[in-house]
Structure formats: structure tokens, C-alpha cells
Amino acid sequence: MSGTRVIATGGRRGSGSRLGWNLLGLLVFVVAGFPVYWMLNTAFKPAKDAIDPDPSLLPTGLTLSNFSRALDIADFWGPVGRSLVVSLSVVAIGIVVGMLAALAISRFAFRGRKIVIVGILAVQMVPLVAMIIPVFLLLNDLKQYDKLTGIIITYLTFILPFTVWTLRGFIVNIPKELEEAAMVDGCSRTGAFIRVVFPLLAPGMVATSVYGFIQAWNEYLYALMLLSQEHQTATVWLGNFTTKHGTEYAPMMAGATMMAVPIVVLFLFVQRKMAAGLTAGAVKG
């Protein structure tokens, strides 16, 4: 009987624990998802309701006029196209350079290796706002001020350290024995990397690429300071909704909704590749 009581008590405790975690997860979901819901709610509601001092949590009416107003305020496709060029260029360059650097750090022993690792971590601790003036002066000397190439180089300075550090973690978790076995079978080191390591590293590269794309797409401060209105990106374009007469909140939320579409589409395409557990069973059998 006592054993039955213990089992019953343990079952109730486990059930209560699961309920607590579920409630906590629901709370986190609500807190994280409410800003997105409010953005969509404001984007589709009439403009007069967006500035109502007593707003309603539920939609009071649906309209698409905010989207047409957002497109009429200023050129939309130009900034979006420039943001895509910058973000994709940063991801492409960052993933190639970051992968090679991470491979060197994780697979080869060389003098100053620990210093490089510490340096990567230290760079990520520097506030981006503290580097605006040095970056401006450097880009001005290099004739890259107010150019997309200059902003791409700037974004790489804070996206590359994270890329290297993240990919290093993925490469370290791939057993060296897999490469050695491939080399015993006749592959060169490069061939072993391409045939063995690269497929297992793909989920990490996808996850890192998504992070880099989001960082470059959403960056505002450097784009505002280093690019003129002629070359502005999508995030700076949102500033057109704030004028001396006030802020048009409904069209601004409509513009923000349109800006979020590329991120959502990208995530839907790569969500299956973002799991990092493919190396778990690599050495089984």
C-alpha cells in the first residue's frame, strides 16, 4: 500500500510540475507574441482607431488602406531591395569566411589560438554605438561612406565574430574520427571535409545564416548614420512615417508588417534545417 501511495504522490507531483511548466511556456509565448499581434492589429485597423486613447485589444475593423498609404509615403521597393542586397551579401561573405575561420580554430593547433578565441568573445562585448565614430572615419578614409559596400563591411565586423564562434561549436561536436576514417579510405583533407563534415555542418550553417540575415536586415543605427536618404535601407525607411505633424502609426505598422515578410518566408524555408542534432548519431553502427 505504501508503494502505491508513493507512486500516486509522485504522479501528482509530476502532473503539477508539467502544468507549471506549461503555464510558464504559455506566459512566455504571450509576452513574446503580443508585440507581433499588436503590430498586425494596428496595421489592419482604420488609422483613426490606431490613435484612439482607449484602444481595443480585438480588431474593430479591417482595412488595407494603411498598406497603400505606406507605399505612397515614400519609395518602398528601393530600400527593401537594398536591404536584401546588404543582408544576403553579409550572409554569403560571413558564412564562407566564418566557416574557414571556425574550421581553423577548432581543427588546427597554432600559436595564439587561445588569444584569437578570447578576441572573438571580446569583440562581441563592445557596444555597437561606441564604434560609430571610428567606423565613420575609417569608411570616409576608404571612400566607402554612403555606399552599400561600406555598410556591408561594417555589418561584417559584428556578425562575423558570432558566426565564427557558433560554427566553431558545431565543428567541435563533429568527431574527428569521421574525417580520419574518410582519409583512410582515400579522401584528402579537403575531400573529407566536403564529403563528411560539410553535410553535418549544414544545420549549423543554416541557423547561423538566419541569425546573420536577421541582424543585417533589422540593423538601424549604422544604416541611419552611414547612408544618405538616397541609399537608405528598409529600417531607415520606416522613419518616413514620423514627421513634424506627428507619427502615422497605422501606416508605420503596415510598413513594419511588409518588412517582416522576408524574415518569415526565410524561416519557413529553413525551419527544418535549423535542428542541430544531426551529429548525434553520426558514429553509430
Number of C-alpha atoms within 10 A of each C-alpha: 6 7 8 9 10 11 12 12 12 12 12 12 12 12 11 12 12 12 12 12 11 12 12 12 12 12 12 12 11 12 11 11 11 12 11 15 14 14 18 17 22 26 27 23 22 20 17 10 17 20 14 9 7 8 12 11 10 10 15 12 10 12 11 13 17 23 20 12 16 23 15 11 13 14 13 18 12 16 21 20 13 17 25 18 16 22 22 18 19 27 27 14 15 24 22 15 15 25 23 14 18 24 18 14 20 18 12 10 10 9 8 9 14 12 10 12 17 11 13 18 14 11 15 15 10 11 10 13 9 9 11 16 11 10 18 19 13 14 20 14 10 10 11 17 20 20 15 21 16 21 21 19 17 19 22 19 15 20 23 25 21 21 28 24 20 18 26 23 13 22 22 14 14 19 13 12 10 16 22 15 13 17 16 11 10 11 16 14 13 12 15 20 19 14 14 17 20 16 14 22 20 18 23 25 24 19 21 24 23 19 16 25 24 17 17 25 25 18 18 17 13 18 24 17 15 22 18 14 12 9 19 23 29 27 20 21 23 22 12 14 20 12 9 6 7 8 14 19 20 28 29 24 25 27 25 21 18 17 19 15 11 15 15 10 10 13 15 10 9 15 13 11 15 17 13 17 12 15 17 11 8 13 10 5 4
